[in-house]
């Protein structure tokens, strides 16, 4: 799942080498956090948040198939 999220985000940004995706698993919930360059935040969020919402739908759909709740967050890279 990390590979899918990472591939999708790297296709959207100008600096794909700065993309880092981490997974934090709990009992019932898995959280995927993507760290991107500050200049790429707008591209990942998209106009009116449509792109990030689509990414969240993909992550939650894949999680539902595995009978697990999944969420997705974007973290900006300070460097």
C-alpha positions as CSV (number, residue, x, y, z in Angstrom):
1,X,0.0,0.0,0.0
2,X,2.9,2.4,0.7
3,X,4.2,1.7,-2.8
4,X,0.9,2.7,-4.3
5,X,0.5,5.9,-2.3
6,X,4.2,6.8,-3.0
7,X,3.8,6.2,-6.7
8,X,0.7,8.3,-7.0
9,X,2.2,11.3,-5.1
10,X,5.5,11.1,-7.0
11,X,3.6,11.4,-10.2
12,X,2.0,14.6,-9.0
13,X,5.0,16.6,-7.6
14,X,8.0,18.3,-9.1
15,X,10.4,17.0,-6.6
16,X,9.7,13.2,-6.3
17,X,13.0,12.5,-4.5
18,X,11.7,14.4,-1.5
19,X,8.5,12.3,-1.1
20,X,8.5,10.1,2.0
21,X,5.5,7.9,2.9
22,X,5.3,6.3,6.3
23,X,2.7,3.9,7.7
24,X,1.6,3.9,11.3
25,X,-0.5,0.8,12.2
26,X,-2.9,0.5,15.1
27,X,-5.4,-2.2,16.1
28,X,-8.1,-1.0,13.8
29,X,-6.7,2.0,11.9
30,X,-3.7,2.5,9.7
31,X,-2.5,6.1,9.0
32,X,-0.4,6.9,5.9
33,X,1.6,10.1,6.1
34,X,3.3,11.6,3.1
35,X,6.0,14.2,3.5
36,X,6.4,16.4,0.5
37,X,8.4,19.6,-0.3
38,X,6.7,22.8,0.7
39,X,6.6,23.9,-3.0
40,X,4.7,20.8,-3.9
41,X,1.9,21.1,-1.3
42,X,-0.4,22.8,-3.6
43,X,-0.1,20.2,-6.3
44,X,-0.9,17.4,-3.8
45,X,-3.8,19.2,-2.3
46,X,-5.2,20.3,-5.6
47,X,-7.8,22.9,-6.5
48,X,-10.4,23.1,-3.7
49,X,-8.8,19.9,-2.2
50,X,-9.9,17.6,-4.9
51,X,-6.6,15.8,-5.4
52,X,-6.0,15.0,-1.8
53,X,-9.6,14.0,-1.4
54,X,-9.2,11.5,-4.3
55,X,-6.0,10.1,-2.7
56,X,-7.9,9.7,0.6
57,X,-10.7,7.8,-1.2
58,X,-8.2,5.5,-2.8
59,X,-6.5,4.8,0.5
60,X,-9.7,4.2,2.3
61,X,-11.0,1.9,-0.5
62,X,-7.9,-0.2,-0.4
63,X,-8.2,-0.4,3.4
64,X,-11.8,-1.4,3.2
65,X,-10.9,-4.3,0.9
66,X,-8.6,-5.5,3.7
67,X,-11.3,-4.8,6.3
68,X,-9.2,-2.1,7.9
69,X,-9.8,1.6,8.4
70,X,-7.1,3.7,6.7
71,X,-6.5,7.5,6.6
72,X,-4.1,9.7,4.7
73,X,-2.4,12.9,5.7
74,X,0.1,15.2,4.1
75,X,3.0,16.7,6.0
76,X,5.1,19.5,4.5
77,X,8.9,19.1,4.5
78,X,10.4,22.1,6.3
79,X,13.7,22.0,4.3
